[in-house]
Amino acid sequence: MLKVQEIREIIKLIDQSSIDEFTFESEGTKVKLKKNTVSVTPTVVAKPAVEESSAVKAEPTEAASPASAPVKEAAEQPAAQSPAADETLHQITSPMVGTFYQSPSPEAQAFVTVGDKVKNDSVVCIVEAMKLFNEIEAEVNGEIVEVLAKDGQLVEYGQPLFLVRQN
């Protein structure tokens, strides 16, 4: 059976290659990985003049509401991602789809909290996938800056879980 670290290495290799799908079978164990090939193309929308925007707010229509909502979301996303843009911050990402847990059991304290120092082999959380509890390591030395996932939340492959300021 493959170890979690071996699966991580396979995921990294596939992520860096042009392969879209990978299947591995050994001794009754089967691992199948698929890349997320959906691409998002950003659309730039010019802001209307001040007089036009006040007119839209005074008399909203069905056509104006859906068009204005995505523009607001697109404008807010870069602001929310600005801490991740810091080059000294490392994202610890989920190596698999599963359920995120901050502690080894409901009664126990979280593995790490904001401000904790971690080493590359420090366990920072658990991701449960198919009744297997996989310990996720920090992979870098540094300090936890932000916890990006909530306890019990379903996480996707590659989803950022923590931000770490590297030493």
OpenMM code with the backbone's topology and positions (N, CA, C; nanometers):
from openmm import Vec3, app, unit

residues = "MET LEU LYS VAL GLN GLU ILE ARG GLU ILE ILE LYS LEU ILE ASP GLN SER SER ILE ASP GLU PHE THR PHE GLU SER GLU GLY THR LYS VAL LYS LEU LYS LYS ASN THR VAL SER VAL THR PRO THR VAL VAL ALA LYS PRO ALA VAL GLU GLU SER SER ALA VAL LYS ALA GLU PRO THR GLU ALA ALA SER PRO ALA SER ALA PRO VAL LYS GLU ALA ALA GLU GLN PRO ALA ALA GLN SER PRO ALA ALA ASP GLU THR LEU HIS GLN ILE THR SER PRO MET VAL GLY THR PHE TYR GLN SER PRO SER PRO GLU ALA GLN ALA PHE VAL THR VAL GLY ASP LYS VAL LYS ASN ASP SER VAL VAL CYS ILE VAL GLU ALA MET LYS LEU PHE ASN GLU ILE GLU ALA GLU VAL ASN GLY GLU ILE VAL GLU VAL LEU ALA LYS ASP GLY GLN LEU VAL GLU TYR GLY GLN PRO LEU PHE LEU VAL ARG GLN ASN".split()
positions = [
    Vec3(0.0846, -0.1188, 0.0000),
    Vec3(0.0000, 0.0000, 0.0000),
    Vec3(0.0882, 0.1238, 0.0000),
    Vec3(0.0458, 0.2245, -0.0720),
    Vec3(0.1214, 0.3489, -0.0817),
    Vec3(0.1116, 0.4294, 0.0471),
    Vec3(0.2203, 0.4948, 0.0812),
    Vec3(0.2212, 0.5852, 0.1961),
    Vec3(0.1714, 0.7215, 0.1498),
    Vec3(0.1273, 0.8027, 0.2439),
    Vec3(0.0745, 0.9344, 0.2122),
    Vec3(0.1802, 1.0180, 0.1404),
    Vec3(0.3047, 1.0107, 0.1861),
    Vec3(0.4115, 1.0886, 0.1234),
    Vec3(0.4322, 1.0456, -0.0214),
    Vec3(0.4216, 0.9162, -0.0505),
    Vec3(0.4354, 0.8674, -0.1878),
    Vec3(0.3211, 0.9194, -0.2749),
    Vec3(0.2000, 0.9211, -0.2196),
    Vec3(0.0850, 0.9739, -0.2935),
    Vec3(0.1055, 1.1227, -0.3212),
    Vec3(0.1574, 1.1961, -0.2224),
    Vec3(0.1851, 1.3394, -0.2419),
    Vec3(0.2832, 1.3599, -0.3568),
    Vec3(0.3884, 1.2786, -0.3600),
    Vec3(0.4882, 1.2905, -0.4665),
    Vec3(0.4260, 1.2634, -0.6029),
    Vec3(0.3407, 1.1621, -0.6113),
    Vec3(0.2724, 1.1310, -0.7373),
    Vec3(0.1849, 1.2483, -0.7792),
    Vec3(0.1120, 1.3053, -0.6829),
    Vec3(0.0244, 1.4194, -0.7121),
    Vec3(0.1065, 1.5355, -0.7655),
    Vec3(0.2210, 1.5646, -0.7016),
    Vec3(0.3051, 1.6760, -0.7466),
    Vec3(0.3567, 1.6511, -0.8882),
    Vec3(0.4005, 1.5289, -0.9152),
    Vec3(0.4521, 1.4968, -1.0481),
    Vec3(0.3444, 1.5114, -1.1550),
    Vec3(0.2246, 1.4641, -1.1250),
    Vec3(0.1153, 1.4734, -1.2220),
    Vec3(0.0746, 1.6189, -1.2408),
    Vec3(0.0734, 1.6949, -1.1299),
    Vec3(0.0362, 1.8358, -1.1373),
    Vec3(0.1332, 1.9140, -1.2262),
    Vec3(0.2603, 1.8773, -1.2248),
    Vec3(0.3619, 1.9469, -1.3033),
    Vec3(0.3704, 1.8956, -1.4468),
    Vec3(0.3051, 1.7842, -1.4765),
    Vec3(0.3124, 1.7264, -1.6106),
    Vec3(0.1895, 1.7647, -1.6923),
    Vec3(0.1859, 1.7173, -1.8154),
    Vec3(0.0716, 1.7444, -1.9021),
    Vec3(-0.0320, 1.6320, -1.8959),
    Vec3(-0.0116, 1.5356, -1.8074),
    Vec3(-0.1055, 1.4242, -1.7912),
    Vec3(-0.2333, 1.4753, -1.7261),
    Vec3(-0.3491, 1.4358, -1.7808),
    Vec3(-0.4771, 1.4774, -1.7235),
    Vec3(-0.5354, 1.3731, -1.6288),
    Vec3(-0.4996, 1.2472, -1.6481),
    Vec3(-0.5555, 1.1393, -1.5670),
    Vec3(-0.4486, 1.0339, -1.5431),
    Vec3(-0.4454, 0.9772, -1.4209),
    Vec3(-0.3461, 0.8770, -1.3844),
    Vec3(-0.4133, 0.7703, -1.2990),
    Vec3(-0.3865, 0.6423, -1.3292),
    Vec3(-0.4395, 0.5312, -1.2503),
    Vec3(-0.3241, 0.4397, -1.2125),
    Vec3(-0.3201, 0.3986, -1.0846),
    Vec3(-0.2162, 0.3105, -1.0344),
    Vec3(-0.2832, 0.1979, -0.9563),
    Vec3(-0.2470, 0.0731, -0.9880),
    Vec3(-0.2998, -0.0427, -0.9166),
    Vec3(-0.1842, -0.1277, -0.8686),
    Vec3(-0.1923, -0.1730, -0.7424),
    Vec3(-0.0897, -0.2596, -0.6861),
    Vec3(-0.1481, -0.3356, -0.5677),
    Vec3(-0.1393, -0.4667, -0.5718),
    Vec3(-0.1827, -0.5527, -0.4605),
    Vec3(-0.3227, -0.5189, -0.4106),
    Vec3(-0.4161, -0.5031, -0.5006),
    Vec3(-0.5551, -0.4779, -0.4634),
    Vec3(-0.5867, -0.3332, -0.4296),
    Vec3(-0.4873, -0.2458, -0.4316),
    Vec3(-0.5088, -0.1043, -0.4050),
    Vec3(-0.5093, -0.0293, -0.5368),
    Vec3(-0.6069, 0.0596, -0.5545),
    Vec3(-0.6179, 0.1359, -0.6778),
    Vec3(-0.6237, 0.2842, -0.6442),
    Vec3(-0.5380, 0.3621, -0.7103),
    Vec3(-0.5360, 0.5072, -0.6937),
    Vec3(-0.5617, 0.5673, -0.8300),
    Vec3(-0.6622, 0.6532, -0.8389),
    Vec3(-0.6961, 0.7189, -0.9648),
    Vec3(-0.6983, 0.8689, -0.9401),
    Vec3(-0.6202, 0.9432, -1.0188),
    Vec3(-0.6105, 1.0870, -1.0043),
    Vec3(-0.6491, 1.1533, -1.1344),
    Vec3(-0.7264, 1.2602, -1.1242),
    Vec3(-0.7656, 1.3392, -1.2412),
    Vec3(-0.7364, 1.4846, -1.2116),
    Vec3(-0.6850, 1.5545, -1.3122),
    Vec3(-0.6619, 1.6979, -1.2972),
    Vec3(-0.7924, 1.7723, -1.3188),
    Vec3(-0.8045, 1.8846, -1.2526),
    Vec3(-0.9181, 1.9728, -1.2738),
    Vec3(-0.8847, 2.0567, -1.3956),
    Vec3(-0.9472, 2.0289, -1.5089),
    Vec3(-0.9130, 2.0965, -1.6340),
    Vec3(-1.0038, 2.2144, -1.6648),
    Vec3(-1.0849, 2.2561, -1.5687),
    Vec3(-1.1734, 2.3701, -1.5897),
    Vec3(-1.0902, 2.4971, -1.5790),
    Vec3(-1.1016, 2.5846, -1.6762),
    Vec3(-1.0288, 2.7111, -1.6702),
    Vec3(-1.1277, 2.8256, -1.6597),
    Vec3(-1.0861, 2.9287, -1.5883),
    Vec3(-1.1702, 3.0454, -1.5693),
    Vec3(-1.1031, 3.1619, -1.6410),
    Vec3(-1.1781, 3.2286, -1.7260),
    Vec3(-1.1263, 3.3433, -1.7989),
    Vec3(-1.1850, 3.4691, -1.7375),
    Vec3(-1.0984, 3.5545, -1.6793),
    Vec3(-1.1515, 3.6763, -1.6185),
    Vec3(-1.2006, 3.7736, -1.7253),
    Vec3(-1.3072, 3.8458, -1.6925),
    Vec3(-1.3636, 3.9446, -1.7834),
    Vec3(-1.3526, 4.0810, -1.7175),
    Vec3(-1.2994, 4.1766, -1.7903),
    Vec3(-1.2854, 4.3116, -1.7377),
    Vec3(-1.4066, 4.3923, -1.7816),
    Vec3(-1.4723, 4.4560, -1.6835),
    Vec3(-1.5883, 4.5378, -1.7114),
    Vec3(-1.5559, 4.6793, -1.6666),
    Vec3(-1.5740, 4.7752, -1.7557),
    Vec3(-1.5468, 4.9144, -1.7223),
    Vec3(-1.6512, 4.9650, -1.6248),
    Vec3(-1.6055, 5.0452, -1.5284),
    Vec3(-1.6986, 5.1023, -1.4322),
    Vec3(-1.7788, 5.2128, -1.4990),
    Vec3(-1.9089, 5.2207, -1.4732),
    Vec3(-1.9894, 5.3289, -1.5302),
    Vec3(-1.9579, 5.4602, -1.4601),
    Vec3(-1.9950, 5.5694, -1.5240),
    Vec3(-1.9761, 5.7017, -1.4650),
    Vec3(-2.0590, 5.7133, -1.3385),
    Vec3(-2.0277, 5.8096, -1.2541),
    Vec3(-2.0953, 5.8265, -1.1257),
    Vec3(-2.2447, 5.8471, -1.1441),
    Vec3(-2.2860, 5.9278, -1.2427),
    Vec3(-2.4280, 5.9523, -1.2633),
    Vec3(-2.5001, 5.8228, -1.3012),
    Vec3(-2.4370, 5.7409, -1.3827),
    Vec3(-2.5014, 5.6166, -1.4258),
    Vec3(-2.5165, 5.5197, -1.3097),
    Vec3(-2.4145, 5.5090, -1.2232),
    Vec3(-2.4228, 5.4141, -1.1129),
    Vec3(-2.5302, 5.4543, -1.0133),
    Vec3(-2.5486, 5.5843, -0.9896),
    Vec3(-2.6546, 5.6259, -0.8976),
    Vec3(-2.7914, 5.5989, -0.9593),
    Vec3(-2.8029, 5.6097, -1.0918),
    Vec3(-2.9301, 5.5802, -1.1574),
    Vec3(-2.9604, 5.4315, -1.1486),
    Vec3(-2.8587, 5.3501, -1.1580),
    Vec3(-2.8787, 5.2056, -1.1487),
    Vec3(-2.9232, 5.1684, -1.0075),
    Vec3(-2.8651, 5.2336, -0.9071),
    Vec3(-2.9027, 5.2038, -0.7693),
    Vec3(-3.0446, 5.2506, -0.7398),
    Vec3(-3.0855, 5.3626, -0.8000),
    Vec3(-3.2186, 5.4152, -0.7732),
    Vec3(-3.3263, 5.3287, -0.8378),
    Vec3(-3.3006, 5.2758, -0.9563),
    Vec3(-3.3987, 5.1953, -1.0267),
    Vec3(-3.3354, 5.0632, -1.0720),
    Vec3(-3.3142, 4.9682, -0.9792),
    Vec3(-3.2518, 4.8419, -1.0189),
    Vec3(-3.3472, 4.7603, -1.1059),
    Vec3(-3.2903, 4.6945, -1.2034),
    Vec3(-3.3673, 4.6057, -1.2891),
    Vec3(-3.3096, 4.4662, -1.2774),
    Vec3(-3.3808, 4.3683, -1.3275),
    Vec3(-3.3319, 4.2308, -1.3214),
    Vec3(-3.2029, 4.2151, -1.3990),
    Vec3(-3.1881, 4.2863, -1.5103),
    Vec3(-3.0675, 4.2755, -1.5911),
    Vec3(-2.9489, 4.3410, -1.5214),
    Vec3(-2.9717, 4.4486, -1.4456),
    Vec3(-2.8616, 4.5193, -1.3814),
    Vec3(-2.8097, 4.4443, -1.2598),
    Vec3(-2.8951, 4.3779, -1.1831),
    Vec3(-2.8524, 4.3119, -1.0613),
    Vec3(-2.7533, 4.1987, -1.0854),
    Vec3(-2.7817, 4.1001, -1.1717),
    Vec3(-2.6845, 3.9935, -1.1912),
    Vec3(-2.5534, 4.0439, -1.2501),
    Vec3(-2.5573, 4.1433, -1.3363),
    Vec3(-2.4352, 4.1930, -1.3992),
    Vec3(-2.3476, 4.2650, -1.2974),
    Vec3(-2.4079, 4.3346, -1.2018),
    Vec3(-2.3279, 4.4097, -1.1062),
    Vec3(-2.2706, 4.3201, -0.9968),
    Vec3(-2.3363, 4.2103, -0.9617),
    Vec3(-2.2876, 4.1228, -0.8553),
    Vec3(-2.1531, 4.0589, -0.8885),
    Vec3(-2.1317, 3.9993, -1.0080),
    Vec3(-2.0010, 3.9408, -1.0361),
    Vec3(-1.8886, 4.0431, -1.0375),
    Vec3(-1.9166, 4.1661, -1.0780),
    Vec3(-1.8141, 4.2690, -1.0794),
    Vec3(-1.7668, 4.2960, -0.9375),
    Vec3(-1.8612, 4.3031, -0.8412),
    Vec3(-1.8245, 4.3246, -0.7019),
    Vec3(-1.7410, 4.2094, -0.6501),
    Vec3(-1.7809, 4.0851, -0.6792),
    Vec3(-1.7067, 3.9685, -0.6327),
    Vec3(-1.5668, 3.9679, -0.6913),
    Vec3(-1.5533, 3.9987, -0.8190),
    Vec3(-1.4225, 3.9999, -0.8835),
    Vec3(-1.3339, 4.1077, -0.8231),
    Vec3(-1.3924, 4.2203, -0.7845),
    Vec3(-1.3138, 4.3276, -0.7253),
    Vec3(-1.2703, 4.2916, -0.5839),
    Vec3(-1.3506, 4.2151, -0.5102),
    Vec3(-1.3181, 4.1805, -0.3729),
    Vec3(-1.2184, 4.0664, -0.3637),
    Vec3(-1.2146, 3.9768, -0.4593),
    Vec3(-1.1261, 3.8613, -0.4509),
    Vec3(-0.9790, 3.8983, -0.4422),
    Vec3(-0.9247, 3.9895, -0.5243),
    Vec3(-0.7836, 4.0219, -0.5108),
    Vec3(-0.7495, 4.0778, -0.3732),
    Vec3(-0.8397, 4.1522, -0.3123),
    Vec3(-0.8143, 4.2057, -0.1792),
    Vec3(-0.8060, 4.0938, -0.0772),
    Vec3(-0.8894, 3.9914, -0.0899),
    Vec3(-0.8869, 3.8793, 0.0033),
    Vec3(-0.7627, 3.7945, -0.0166),
    Vec3(-0.7067, 3.7936, -0.1371),
    Vec3(-0.5913, 3.7104, -0.1656),
    Vec3(-0.4606, 3.7844, -0.1432),
    Vec3(-0.4632, 3.9097, -0.1043),
    Vec3(-0.3408, 3.9871, -0.0885),
    Vec3(-0.2442, 3.9282, 0.0144),
    Vec3(-0.2876, 3.8679, 0.1285),
    Vec3(-0.1909, 3.8063, 0.2181),
    Vec3(-0.1161, 3.6915, 0.1508),
    Vec3(-0.1831, 3.6178, 0.0627),
    Vec3(-0.1186, 3.5058, -0.0050),
    Vec3(-0.0170, 3.5552, -0.1073),
    Vec3(-0.0303, 3.6804, -0.1506),
    Vec3(0.0622, 3.7349, -0.2489),
    Vec3(0.1992, 3.7620, -0.1873),
    Vec3(0.2071, 3.7715, -0.0564),
    Vec3(0.3341, 3.7910, 0.0122),
    Vec3(0.4253, 3.6729, -0.0179),
    Vec3(0.5448, 3.7004, -0.0699),
    Vec3(0.6347, 3.5939, -0.1143),
    Vec3(0.6894, 3.5108, 0.0007),
    Vec3(0.6874, 3.5625, 0.1227),
    Vec3(0.7401, 3.4858, 0.2352),
    Vec3(0.6365, 3.3892, 0.2910),
    Vec3(0.5132, 3.3945, 0.2402),
    Vec3(0.4086, 3.3052, 0.2884),
    Vec3(0.4011, 3.1811, 0.2012),
    Vec3(0.3932, 3.0673, 0.2669),
    Vec3(0.3804, 2.9388, 0.1987),
    Vec3(0.2405, 2.8848, 0.2266),
    Vec3(0.1743, 2.8339, 0.1233),
    Vec3(0.0424, 2.7737, 0.1422),
    Vec3(0.0595, 2.6244, 0.1643),
    Vec3(0.0020, 2.5746, 0.2723),
    Vec3(-0.0070, 2.4304, 0.2920),
    Vec3(-0.1398, 2.3914, 0.2292),
    Vec3(-0.1346, 2.3056, 0.1282),
    Vec3(-0.2546, 2.2686, 0.0542),
    Vec3(-0.2945, 2.1257, 0.0838),
    Vec3(-0.4194, 2.0962, 0.0581),
    Vec3(-0.4704, 1.9617, 0.0789),
    Vec3(-0.4208, 1.8701, -0.0330),
    Vec3(-0.3607, 1.7565, 0.0017),
    Vec3(-0.3121, 1.6643, -0.1004),
    Vec3(-0.4222, 1.5733, -0.1551),
    Vec3(-0.5432, 1.5907, -0.1050),
    Vec3(-0.6533, 1.5035, -0.1469),
    Vec3(-0.7875, 1.5663, -0.1127),
    Vec3(-0.8919, 1.5091, -0.1665),
    Vec3(-1.0285, 1.5486, -0.1317),
    Vec3(-1.0640, 1.4765, -0.0028),
    Vec3(-1.1226, 1.5469, 0.0924),
    Vec3(-1.1608, 1.4839, 0.2178),
    Vec3(-1.2164, 1.5851, 0.3158),
    Vec3(-1.2246, 1.5438, 0.4420),
    Vec3(-1.2754, 1.6299, 0.5481),
    Vec3(-1.1596, 1.6788, 0.6331),
    Vec3(-1.1521, 1.8097, 0.6533),
    Vec3(-1.0443, 1.8751, 0.7271),
    Vec3(-1.0731, 1.8708, 0.8767),
    Vec3(-0.9738, 1.8265, 0.9551),
    Vec3(-0.9849, 1.8284, 1.1011),
    Vec3(-0.8615, 1.8949, 1.1599),
    Vec3(-0.8815, 1.9892, 1.2517),
    Vec3(-0.7714, 2.0610, 1.3147),
    Vec3(-0.7085, 1.9839, 1.4296),
    Vec3(-0.7774, 1.8825, 1.4820),
    Vec3(-0.7261, 1.8097, 1.5980),
    Vec3(-0.7435, 1.6592, 1.5771),
    Vec3(-0.6680, 1.5784, 1.6533),
    Vec3(-0.6768, 1.4337, 1.6366),
    Vec3(-0.8091, 1.3732, 1.6845),
    Vec3(-0.8798, 1.4436, 1.7725),
    Vec3(-1.0112, 1.3990, 1.8186),
    Vec3(-1.0925, 1.5212, 1.8589),
    Vec3(-1.2248, 1.5069, 1.8686),
    Vec3(-1.3075, 1.6240, 1.9035),
    Vec3(-1.2716, 1.6882, 2.0372),
    Vec3(-1.2227, 1.6088, 2.1323),
    Vec3(-1.1895, 1.6622, 2.2648),
    Vec3(-1.0506, 1.7237, 2.2704),
    Vec3(-0.9639, 1.6912, 2.1761),
    Vec3(-0.8241, 1.7350, 2.1795),
    Vec3(-0.8083, 1.8766, 2.1247),
    Vec3(-0.6969, 1.9387, 2.1622),
    Vec3(-0.6649, 2.0715, 2.1106),
    Vec3(-0.6208, 2.0611, 1.9651),
    Vec3(-0.6290, 2.1720, 1.8938),
    Vec3(-0.5864, 2.1768, 1.7540),
    Vec3(-0.4364, 2.1500, 1.7456),
    Vec3(-0.3948, 2.0859, 1.6344),
    Vec3(-0.2528, 2.0610, 1.6123),
    Vec3(-0.1756, 2.1920, 1.6142),
    Vec3(-0.2266, 2.2928, 1.5416),
    Vec3(-0.1627, 2.4244, 1.5365),
    Vec3(-0.2684, 2.5339, 1.5365),
    Vec3(-0.2291, 2.6513, 1.5846),
    Vec3(-0.3150, 2.7691, 1.5799),
    Vec3(-0.2312, 2.8851, 1.5254),
    Vec3(-0.2951, 2.9954, 1.4969),
    Vec3(-0.2249, 3.1120, 1.4452),
    Vec3(-0.1177, 3.1537, 1.5459),
    Vec3(0.0035, 3.1748, 1.4960),
    Vec3(0.1158, 3.2148, 1.5806),
    Vec3(0.2067, 3.1002, 1.6203),
    Vec3(0.1628, 2.9747, 1.6018),
    Vec3(0.2456, 2.8592, 1.6355),
    Vec3(0.3614, 2.8452, 1.5388),
    Vec3(0.4767, 2.8036, 1.5899),
    Vec3(0.5937, 2.7735, 1.5076),
    Vec3(0.5835, 2.6278, 1.4635),
    Vec3(0.6142, 2.6028, 1.3355),
    Vec3(0.6100, 2.4663, 1.2822),
    Vec3(0.7414, 2.4341, 1.2131),
    Vec3(0.7722, 2.3063, 1.2088),
    Vec3(0.8872, 2.2567, 1.1341),
    Vec3(0.8327, 2.1806, 1.0150),
    Vec3(0.9196, 2.1476, 0.9202),
    Vec3(0.8726, 2.0831, 0.7978),
    Vec3(0.8021, 1.9503, 0.8232),
    Vec3(0.8341, 1.8817, 0.9338),
    Vec3(0.7700, 1.7532, 0.9618),
    Vec3(0.6610, 1.7630, 1.0691),
    Vec3(0.6223, 1.8854, 1.1071),
    Vec3(0.5162, 1.9042, 1.2065),
    Vec3(0.3805, 1.8720, 1.1450),
    Vec3(0.2994, 1.7944, 1.2177),
    Vec3(0.1634, 1.7658, 1.1727),
    Vec3(0.0775, 1.8881, 1.2028),
    Vec3(0.0083, 1.9395, 1.0991),
    Vec3(-0.0731, 2.0603, 1.1170),
    Vec3(-0.2224, 2.0306, 1.1177),
    Vec3(-0.2634, 1.9169, 1.0578),
    Vec3(-0.4051, 1.8815, 1.0545),
    Vec3(-0.4199, 1.7383, 1.0054),
    Vec3(-0.5451, 1.6946, 0.9965),
    Vec3(-0.5793, 1.5634, 0.9418),
    Vec3(-0.6816, 1.5856, 0.8322),
    Vec3(-0.6655, 1.5128, 0.7215),
    Vec3(-0.7673, 1.5111, 0.6170),
    Vec3(-0.8175, 1.3673, 0.6080),
    Vec3(-0.9470, 1.3499, 0.6359),
    Vec3(-1.0073, 1.2165, 0.6303),
    Vec3(-1.0609, 1.1922, 0.4900),
    Vec3(-1.0175, 1.0798, 0.4336),
    Vec3(-1.0661, 1.0404, 0.3020),
    Vec3(-1.0956, 0.8908, 0.3062),
    Vec3(-1.2180, 0.8551, 0.2789),
    Vec3(-1.2618, 0.7149, 0.2761),
    Vec3(-1.2245, 0.6408, 0.4052),
    Vec3(-1.2560, 0.7013, 0.5175),
    Vec3(-1.2348, 0.6452, 0.6512),
    Vec3(-1.0869, 0.6313, 0.6885),
    Vec3(-0.9984, 0.6917, 0.6105),
    Vec3(-0.8559, 0.6939, 0.6438),
    Vec3(-0.8201, 0.8345, 0.6888),
    Vec3(-0.7523, 0.8442, 0.8029),
    Vec3(-0.7135, 0.9732, 0.8576),
    Vec3(-0.5683, 1.0001, 0.8197),
    Vec3(-0.5474, 1.0964, 0.7312),
    Vec3(-0.4151, 1.1278, 0.6773),
    Vec3(-0.3596, 1.2517, 0.7450),
    Vec3(-0.2449, 1.2363, 0.8124),
    Vec3(-0.1816, 1.3491, 0.8784),
    Vec3(-0.1120, 1.4348, 0.7733),
    Vec3(-0.1367, 1.5637, 0.7779),
    Vec3(-0.0777, 1.6580, 0.6834),
    Vec3(0.0334, 1.7337, 0.7556),
    Vec3(0.1517, 1.7334, 0.6930),
    Vec3(0.2671, 1.7983, 0.7536),
    Vec3(0.2873, 1.9378, 0.6945),
    Vec3(0.3588, 2.0222, 0.7679),
    Vec3(0.3790, 2.1618, 0.7269),
    Vec3(0.4643, 2.1742, 0.6010),
    Vec3(0.5615, 2.0888, 0.5827),
    Vec3(0.6523, 2.0881, 0.4672),
    Vec3(0.7492, 2.2057, 0.4641),
    Vec3(0.7356, 2.3023, 0.5544),
    Vec3(0.8290, 2.4151, 0.5645),
    Vec3(0.8470, 2.4514, 0.7118),
    Vec3(0.9554, 2.5211, 0.7421),
    Vec3(0.9762, 2.5756, 0.8759),
    Vec3(0.9211, 2.7172, 0.8778),
    Vec3(0.8472, 2.7510, 0.9821),
    Vec3(0.7928, 2.8862, 0.9896),
    Vec3(0.6883, 2.9021, 1.0971),
    Vec3(0.6033, 3.0038, 1.0784),
    Vec3(0.4990, 3.0383, 1.1748),
    Vec3(0.3634, 3.0397, 1.1042),
    Vec3(0.2634, 2.9784, 1.1663),
    Vec3(0.1278, 2.9768, 1.1111),
    Vec3(0.0718, 3.1196, 1.1166),
    Vec3(0.0330, 3.1717, 0.9992),
    Vec3(-0.0201, 3.3071, 0.9898),
    Vec3(-0.1721, 3.3048, 0.9852),
    Vec3(-0.2276, 3.2040, 0.9148),
    Vec3(-0.3730, 3.1983, 0.8999),
    Vec3(-0.4172, 3.0547, 0.8768),
    Vec3(-0.5301, 3.0184, 0.9380),
    Vec3(-0.5948, 2.8895, 0.9127),
    Vec3(-0.7065, 2.9183, 0.8133),
    Vec3(-0.6988, 2.8581, 0.6938),
    Vec3(-0.7912, 2.8912, 0.5852),
    Vec3(-0.9124, 2.7988, 0.5771),
    Vec3(-0.9085, 2.6850, 0.6463),
    Vec3(-1.0207, 2.5906, 0.6434),
    Vec3(-1.0825, 2.5811, 0.7824),
    Vec3(-1.2090, 2.5475, 0.7859),
    Vec3(-1.2796, 2.5315, 0.9129),
    Vec3(-1.2849, 2.3833, 0.9503),
    Vec3(-1.2858, 2.3562, 1.0792),
    Vec3(-1.2904, 2.2188, 1.1278),
    Vec3(-1.4159, 2.1487, 1.0771),
    Vec3(-1.3992, 2.0306, 1.0188),
    Vec3(-1.5117, 1.9543, 0.9669),
    Vec3(-1.5507, 1.9915, 0.8251),
    Vec3(-1.4798, 2.0854, 0.7642),
    Vec3(-1.5120, 2.1321, 0.6283),
    Vec3(-1.4598, 2.0334, 0.5237),
    Vec3(-1.5370, 2.0145, 0.4179),
    Vec3(-1.4925, 1.9345, 0.3047),
    Vec3(-1.3920, 2.0170, 0.2265),
    Vec3(-1.2739, 1.9587, 0.1982),
    Vec3(-1.1701, 2.0293, 0.1235),
    Vec3(-1.1403, 1.9547, -0.0059),
    Vec3(-1.0962, 2.0282, -0.1048),
    Vec3(-1.0639, 1.9750, -0.2366),
    Vec3(-0.9136, 1.9556, -0.2486),
    Vec3(-0.8718, 1.8763, -0.3473),
    Vec3(-0.7307, 1.8603, -0.3774),
    Vec3(-0.6717, 1.9960, -0.4158),
    Vec3(-0.5601, 2.0324, -0.3543),
    Vec3(-0.4935, 2.1574, -0.3861),
    Vec3(-0.5493, 2.2793, -0.3148),
    Vec3(-0.6551, 2.2626, -0.2374),
    Vec3(-0.7148, 2.3762, -0.1661),
    Vec3(-0.6203, 2.4213, -0.0543),
    Vec3(-0.5915, 2.5512, -0.0439),
    Vec3(-0.5065, 2.6018, 0.0633),
    Vec3(-0.5728, 2.5796, 0.1994),
    Vec3(-0.4952, 2.5260, 0.2957),
    Vec3(-0.5457, 2.5012, 0.4309),
    Vec3(-0.4863, 2.5991, 0.5319),
    Vec3(-0.3579, 2.6322, 0.5140),
    Vec3(-0.2862, 2.7199, 0.6066),
    Vec3(-0.1943, 2.8127, 0.5292),
    Vec3(-0.1670, 2.9292, 0.5880),
    Vec3(-0.0605, 3.0166, 0.5381),
    Vec3(0.0496, 3.0163, 0.6424),
    Vec3(0.1735, 2.9943, 0.5976),
    Vec3(0.2879, 2.9867, 0.6874),
    Vec3(0.3919, 3.0891, 0.6436),
    Vec3(0.4372, 3.1722, 0.7369),
    Vec3(0.5480, 3.2637, 0.7089),
    Vec3(0.6761, 3.1858, 0.7302),
    Vec3(0.7499, 3.1677, 0.6225),
    Vec3(0.8712, 3.0862, 0.6284),
    Vec3(0.9829, 3.1592, 0.7016),
    Vec3(1.0654, 3.0809, 0.7701),
    Vec3(1.1813, 3.1373, 0.8412),
    Vec3(1.2950, 3.1614, 0.7455),
] * unit.nanometer
topology = app.Topology()
chain = topology.addChain("A")
for resn in residues:
    res = topology.addResidue(resn, chain)
    for name in ("N", "CA", "C"):
        topology.addAtom(name, app.Element.getBySymbol(name[0]), res)
